[in-house]
């Protein structure tokens, strides 16, 4: 019996036909985990890029206007919601503000409207990048945040917050007006 067992083990050890199956069994879980991790990373990256595009699109729409009404801003925020498709727009928060640098070099909010977050108070000060506008000039600042929650929670088990701020000068006027 021991000789027969020895020959069975010796035959299995020397038989090359099962090597591929054993290698596949060892590598398959690693490759599958890598594939799903990469797919999840790509989904998060796409959500971040779309959220950044929302900020740019809303700024562009506001900057093309001479004056904005509250209802128009609501429509522009809805456009931002559409840009997020196929991702849910529920965690998307947007804000658009018109800023002007006064003669003392202080940047103040002319008007602000938001969707999902608080609007900035008119007259409050804001810090913007140096050299963006000179004294007396105006800029449209849009902000967007998106709380991305992965559908499989494999690599990103908690909510990841993406945010983007976009600046664009008014195109047709010195300062975009706002009416309620």
Secondary structure, DSSP 8 states (H G I E B T S, - for coil): -HHHHHHHHHHHHH-GGGHHHHHHHHHHHHHHHHHHHHHHHHHHHHHHHHHHHHHHHHHHHHHT-SEEEHHHHHHHHHHHHHHTTTS-STTEEEEEEEEEE-TTS-EEEEEEEEESS----TT-B----TTSS-TT-EEEEEEEEEEE--SS-SS--S-EEEEEEEEE--SSSSS-EEE-
